[in-house]
Amino acid sequence: MATPAKIKEEYDIIIAGGGAAGCIVAGRLAAADPNLRILVLEAGPTTYNDPAHTQPMRYPTHLSPGSRTMRVHTSRPSAALGGRTTTVQCGQCLGGGGSVNSMMYTRASASDYDDWETEYHNPGWGSSDLIPLLKKTETYQVTAGGPTHGTNGPLKVSEGGLFTDLGQQFLDVSRALDPDRALAPSDTDTNDLSTINVYTRWRKWINAETGNRSDVPHHMIYPLKETRPNLHILTGVHVQHVTFDSESCATGVAFTLNPLFHPDGPKETRTVRGTKLVVLSAGSFGTPGILERSGIGSKGVLERVGMKQRVDLPGVGENYQDHNVMFFPYVAADEAQTFDAIFRCDEGAIDAATAEFAKTKKGPLASNGVDAGIKWRPEPSELAELGPEFKEVWDSYFANAPEKPVLWIGVVSTLSGYASLGPSRKYFTLAAFTEYPVARGHVHITDGEDVSAPIDFVPGYLESMADVKPLMWGYKFTREIARRMPHFRGEPPTMHPAFNPGGTAAIVERAEGPIAFDAAPIVYSEEDERALETYVRATVNTAWHALGTCAMKPLEQGGVVDSHLNVYGLKRLKVADLSVGPGNVAANTYSTALVIGEKAAVIIAEELGITGVV
């Protein structure tokens, strides 16, 4: 890692943002050409051999109040959310979200990338182009080979070091309750970019041999420290804006020290030159801000903050997309295998897990607690329950795309989403998130110079009933599964809808065990339906899967970059992060961030005549 004092005045390539995609670009290019002078500027700290980043089940620490590895963005109040604001935490450390997330190995549907190529006119971004790059990144340790999985990549994929009894109970009950979706074995690969509607074990970005998180810095950046002296990584700095010459060529960036990590450092803005290329990789919240502070964006946005417009790109900061997630908690039996004690930072539990991890590289610390799930798509008999608004979306988007799921549904072996509210006991959580919400929002700067100023953030969550109804259905469907799992012991009333206590949907606060498997499904009255909708609007949250705010699509469609990741109207300036995704993907977005990084490295290498990046 470099220090501010050792940073040179000039580099060949400057990468503004050290997230997963930016680190892949830097790592691939540096490995291919040792003479290439590369500077990566990252707002957060280094993560090298820090157990909070390397040991998987320590990831909840990054969501705790006062975390220095996340930056929190708060939205405007939203009527669709009952008048409340919502917050999105973004990775602020070397490796970005991939070094702090829950490590779920979830890949998009092939048609998602095909849409990027055909619907949004980006040649070279279809699934046939990207699958080789997806394979290049990974070593799939679950089984050998397979047409869509890698065997020799730097990042490892496995089932982690502990498969809980709650994961198995979820699989057993859901497959018995929903036999039409249980025709395939429970170890079926639902992340081959085509298979959906299968209840299956869920894989993780965890190395089966070491038990560690598979993130980009520990596999593609830190190992180059001794052999690539021309690769400089400077952490704890804010990129303020891009600099340009009179020909609209990017010439470098201006940055300041992040006072969170350099409290006694100089306050002035410093400029560093990039002679060949500047790459913005600060994520779906950070990259639009850098562009807008550089005078690139909508005239109205820039005028509000006193910025002179350099390039009129009204799509900057628009097209914000996410997945809308909900967590439905249940009380678990005392004998259940859960991670609640670790989530509560119980010293005894953490010490025991730490000792087991040191000895075996397995156990609770080698897991993320998410052991089973399904990419769910409704059958015709279920479609009517999702409402007429969703039916319109179905007919226009889903009906002719049979590999696109509507929800991800799964089990988490702990209290998730309400960690600070529950009494100290054991829980499990059923979770659901919408894969392709209708919602669109925006992220814009509110200050033309201050990188730390709050942003103008409108998420757009639940403004359409087409996004509300699937989550209501997800609650009802997963509740039937949860109440039949052998470890079910009740429903925490403060974490569930305020159903009529005298009705059939009433909350069961305490239970001696599961309900009878052949019990009739719960019938919800109109009053219960209203209570459920209120609950959804009051508790829906980000899935931490933001993309789209510098979309890769034609300029006339609101695009910001072209298919070679060039910012429209400028030279030697590219974007390489999730903000370029023009359309959503049916997956946790880490794998998509990785493939964007791999594709960007190939594009840049071809343009600069660098060999060895394929």
N, C-alpha and C positions, 0 to 999 in steps of 0.2 A: 504494500500500500504506500502511496506517495503522501507527502505532507505538502501543505500550501506553499511552503518556502522552496520546495524542490520542483514545483511545476514549471515547465519550460514555457517560453512565450509562444511557441509554435509547434503544431503537430500536423500529421497528414490527415487524420480523422479524429473528430471530436464526437463523442456519444454523450448526449445530454440525458442522463437517466440510467441507473445501473440495475434495472429490473431484469426479469428473466430474459426477455427478448434482447435487450441491450447487451447483456452479458454474453449471450450466444453470439451476437454479431462480433463483439470484441474478441471473444475466445477463438472463434473460427478463423477470423482474419489474422489474428496474431499468430496462431499456430501455423497458418499457411505461409506467412511472410514475416520472418523475424526482424526484417528491416523496417517494417511499417510502424510508424510512430502513431500510437493510439492513446487517446486520453478519454477515460470514462469519468464523468462527474455525477456523483450520487448524493442525494439530499440527506440520507440517513447514515448509520454507522456500518462498519464492517461486521461480518458475521463469522469470521474464521474460527472454527472449532469451538464455537459457543454452544453449549448443550441446549440452550433455549431454541437454537436453530437446527441442531443436528439430531437431537433426540425427539422423535415424532410427538409423543404425548405431552411435550412441554409447549405445544403451540398455543394453548389457551392463554398463556402469559402475555402474548402479544395483544390480546383484546382487553387486558385489564386496564383500569383507569391509570393514567400517567404513563402509559406505554410510550417508549421512545422509538419504537420500530414501526409504528403506525401513524399516519396522519389522518385526522378525522375531519370529514366534510359534512356540514349540516345543511339540510334543505330548507327552502321556504315552507311555511305551514301549508298543508294541503287539505282542502275540503274532502277529497276522496279518502283521506286517512283520518277522518274525524277531526280535522283541524290541527293535527299534530305535525311536528317536523319529523324527519327521519335522518339518520346519520349513516354515512358510509366510511368505513375505515380502509385505508389503502396502505399497502406495504411501503415503509420508508426505511430501507436498509439495502445493502448490496444483495441482489437477488430478488428484491421486490416481493410481490405476493407469493412467489414460489418458495421463498425462504421463511414464510410465516403462516402459510395457509394450512388447511386440514389434510392436504396430500391425497385427496380423492382422485383416483385415476379414472377419468371420464372423458371419452372422446366424442367428437361431433358425429353426426350422420354425414355420410359421403355427400349427400345432396346439399348439405349446408355449404360446403366448399364449391360444389358445382354451381350453386346459386351465385356465389361470389363471382364466378367466371362468366356465367351466362346472363343472369338477371342484372348484374351490376357492371358487366362489360370489362372484366379483368382477365385477359388471356394469361394463361400460365398459373392460375390460382384455383383450378379445378381439383377434384379429389385425385385424379390420376397423376397430377403434378405434385401434390402435397403428401400423398401416402409414402412415397420413398423418403421424404424428409421427416415425416413422423417416425418412420422406422429407424432412420439414421440417429435420432436422439436417444433411443431407448434400448435397454436390454430387458426383454420380457421374461422374467424368471419363473412365471407360473407354469408355462409349458414351453417346449422348444419349438421354434419355428412358427409357422403360420403366415399366410399371405400378407397380413397387414401389420405384423409385429416385428420389432427389431431384435436382433440377437447379439449385437456388438456395440451398442451405443453407450454413452457415458452415464445416462440416468437409468436406474434400476426400478423395475416394477414387480411387486410381489403381493402376497396376502398379509404381509406384516408378521409380527412376532406373537400375536395372540388373536385367536378367533373365539369370540365370546359365546356363551350359551344363549344369550339374547339374540345374537345374529342367527344362530341355528333355529331358535324358536320362531323368529320372524319368517324364515324360509319354510319351516314345517307348516305353520299355520296358514300363511298366505297361499302356499301351493295347494293345501287341502281346501281352503275356502274359495279359491279361484282356480279350479282345475283346468279351465280352458287355457290359462296362461302357464300351466305347469307341465306342458307336454315335453319341453326340453329339460335336460338334466340341470341340477342347481349349480353346476360348475360351468355352464355354458358361457361363452365369451360374448358379452353384450357390448363390448367396446371394440368390435371389429369394423365399425363404421356402418353397419347395416342391421344387426340383430337387435330387436326391441321386444317388449312384452314378454320378458323372461325374468322370473325371480331367480336371482343369482348371487353368489358371493361377490363382494365388491373389492377390487384390487386397489393398491395404494402405491404412491411414489415413495416406496421404502425399500431399501436394499435388504434382501432376505439374509445375506451373509453378515452384514455389519449391524443391522437393525436401524441404521441411520436414514434420515430424510435424504431423498435424491433431489438436490437443488443444483442450479447451474453453477454458482460460484465455487462450491467445493469440488466440482468435477471438471470445470472448464476455465476457471479464472485462477484460483489459488495455486493449482499445480503448475502454472506457467511462470510463477514468480522468479524462479532461478534461470529459466531458459529464455525468457522473453523480456529483457530489460527495457525494451521500447514500449511495453504496455504499462501505462500508468493509470492507477485507480485512485481518485481523490474522493473521499467520503466526507459527509457533513458540509456540503455546499449547495446553495440554491442557484440554479441557472435563471438569470433574470431575463435575458433576451438574446436573440441572434443578431450578429452584426453583418452588414452588407456593404458591398462596394457600389459604385454608380451604375454598374451593369446588372444589378439585382442578383449578384452572386453572393451566397453566404460566405463570409470570410472568417467566422469564428463565433464565440459566444461571450457574453458578459456574465459573471457570477459573483456571488457574495458568500461569505461563510455563514453557515447555519448556526445561529447563536446557541442553539440547544446543545451542540457538540463542540463549539468553539466560543465559549462565553467570554473569553478574554482576548479573542482575536480581533484583528482590524475590521472596521465596519465598511471600508470603502469597497466599491465595485471594481473588480479586476477583469480584464479582457485577455482572452487567449485566442490565437489564430488557428484556423484549420485550413490547410492549403488545398486539400482535395475534396473534403466532404464534411458536412455537419449532419449528424443523425439525431433526431429527437426521439427519445425513448422513455419519456417520463410518465407514460400511462394515460388512461382515458380522462383523468382529471388534470394531470400535470402538463401534458403536451399542448392542449388547447391554450392553456395559460401562457406558455412560452411564446406561442405564435401570436396571441393577442398583445402581449407586452412588446412584441416586435413590430406591431402595426399591421398584422395580418389577420383579417377577419371581417366581421360585419361592421359596416360604417356606424350603425346605431350603437352597437356595443362599445366600439372604440371611442366614439364621441362622448359617451357617458363618463368615461374615465380620463378624458382629456388626451387621448392618443391620436397622433396623426396616422392616417391610414396609408400603408405602403402597398398592400395588395387587397383587393376586394374579394374576400372569400367568405360569403355568408354562412357556409356550412361549418366553419370552425366552432367547436363547442356544441353543435346541434347533434341530433340523432342519437342522444344518450340512450343506451339500452342496458338492461340488467336482467337477472332472473329474480322473481319474487318468491321468497322462501318463507315457510311457516314451520314452527316447531310445536308438536303436540305432546306434552310430557305426561308420563304415567308413573305411579309409584311401583317400585319393583320389590320382589321378595328379598329378604335379608341375605339369602344364599346366592343371589344373582351376581354374575360377574359384571361389575360396572366400574366406571372411572370417576365416580363422584368424589371420592376422597382426594384423588389427585387434583381434580378441578377445584376443590375447596382448599388446596394447598396444605393438606394434612401432612405434617412432617413425618409421622411414622409411615404412612402409606408411600410417600415419596422416597424415603430412605430405603424401604424394602424394595420398591420398584427399581431404584437406582442400583442397588446391590445385585438384583437379578439381571439387569441389563448389562452391567459390567462383567458378569460371569458368563452369561449365555447369549447376549445380544438379542434376547427375546423378552417376552413379558409385556406388562402394560405400557412401558415407555416406548416400545417398538410397535405401537399401534396408534391408529387415529380414532378408534372407537366406532367406525362406520364399517360394518362387516357384511351387510347385505342390502339389496335394493332392486329396483326395477325401473326401466325406462317405459313408462306406461302410456298406452294409446287406447282410447275407448273403442269398445265394440259397438256395433250399431244399436244394441239394446241400451247401452249406457249413454249414448250421445244426447238423447233427449233431456237427460238430467242436467246437462251443462248449460241449458238455456238457449233462447233464440239468438242472443247476441253472439254467443260462441259459435252457434251453428253457421252464422254468416262467415265467420273467420274460418271455420272448418271447410266450408264449401270452396272458399277462394284460395286457401293456403294448404290445408292438410289432406283434403280428400284424394288428390292425385299424387301425394307424396307418402306412400305407405311406410316408409322407414323413419318418418318424423314422429317422435313421441310428443305428448302434451305435457306430461308431468314426470319429474323424477320423484320416486317415493322410496324411502328406506328407513332403517333403524339406526339410532345412535345409542350406544350403551352408557348413557349418562343423562343428567339433566342438561339439556342444551337449549339455549335461547333465553333461559330464565335463571341463570346460575346464581344470581344474588338474592333470589326470592324464596327459594325452597328451604324447608327445614333440613337439618343434616341427617339424611338417610339415603337410601338407594332409589334411583330412578332409571327409566329408559324413555327415549323420545322417538316418536314417529315423526318423520319430516317429509315435506313435499315442497317442490318448487316448480314454477311454470317454466317450460323450456323456450317458448317463443311468445312472450307477452306482447300485447298490442302496444303497450305503453312506450312513449317516446318522451324524452326530456331534454334538458340542456345544462351545460356547465360553462360559465363565463366569469371573467375576472371582474372585480369591483374596484381595483386600484391598478393604475398603469405602471407602477414601479414596485410596490411591496409584494414580494412573493408570498409572504405569510398572511396576507389579508384574506378574510373569508371570501369564498366564491359565491356567485349567484347560481344556486343549484336547484333545479326543478326536476325531480325524478320521473314524474308522470305516473307513478304507481297507482293502479286500480282506478284510473279515470274511466275505464271501460268495464262494463259488467262482463265482457268476454274474458277479462283477467280475474274477476272476482269469483265467478261460478266454478271454474276448475279447482280453485283452492277450497271452496266450500265442499265440493265433492270429495276432494282429497282428505279433508278432515273426517267426513262421515265414513269413507271407505277404510281409512287407516284405523279409525276407532273400532271398527268391527274386528280388525286383525288384533289390535292391542288387547282388547278385552278377552280374547281367547288364548293369548300366550300364557303358558304355565306360570310365569313369574309376575303376572298382573296382580297388583294389590290395591288398585284404586286410581282415582282421577283427582289431582290437586285442584280444588274448585277455583282458586284465583288464577289459574292458568288455562281455564277452559271457558267456553261461552256461558252466559248466564241463562241457561235453559230453565223452563218452567219446572220447579222442583216437584210438582205433582204429576208431570207428564212422563211419557215413555222415554224421552231423551234426557231425563234428569241425570245430573252428575252422580256417580257412585264414588263417594269420597273414600270409603274404606271397603276392602273386599278381602275375604279369606283366600280367594283363589280366582281363577278365570271363570267366566260364565260357561254354560254348557255349549259345546261346539255347535249343536244343532239348534241353538236358540234363534228365535226370529230376529231379523234385522231391526234396528231401531227405526221407529216411525217418528218423523219430525213434523210438528205442527207448523202452521204459518208463523206463530209466535216464535217457535224455535228457530225457524229459518231466518227471521229478522235478527234474533240474538246471535246466530252464527255469522251473518253478514257483518254485524257490528263488531264482532270479535275479530273477523278477518281484517277489517279495515283498521282496527286498533292495534293489531300485533304483527301484521305483515312487515317483512324487513328485506333489506338487501341480501342477496346471496354472494355479494362481493365479486360479481362477475361483470363489471362495467366494460362496455366497448362502444365503438361507433362514432366517437366525438370528433374524429378527423377522418371521415369515411373515405375509403378507396372506391370511388365511383366517378362517373362523368361529372365534369364541372357543372353542367346544366342541371344535374340532378342533386346538386348540393354537395358534390364531392370536394375533398380537400387535397387528396393525393391521387396520382394515376397508378396504373398497375405496376410501375417500377418504383413506387413509393415516393416519387418526386412531388413536392408541394407545388401546386399549380402557380404559374406566374413567376417562379423563382428558379435559380440554378444552384446546384451543389447543396441542396437542402432536402433531406428525406425524413420520413417518419417510419419508425419500426417498432410498433407496440400494438396492444389490443385496440387502441383508438382507431386504427385503420379498418377494422372489421365492419363492412357495410351492412351485414345482416347478422342476426343472432345465430348461435350454435347450440345444439342440444347437449350441453356438456358443462361441467366445471371448466373454466376457461384457461386453466394452466396449460393444457396440451396445445391449445390454439395459440397462446402466447409463444410457446416454444417453436411451433412450426412457422409462425410469422418471423421469428428471429432467424431460423434456418433459411427461410426463403430470402430474407433481406441480405443475409451473408452471401448467398449465391449471386444475387443481383449485383451487389456492390463489387464482389470479386470479378465478375464478368466485365463490369464497366471499367474497373481499374486494371484489368489485365493480370489479376492474381490467380495463379493456378493452385489446385489442391483443395478448393472448396466446391464440392459437388453435392 
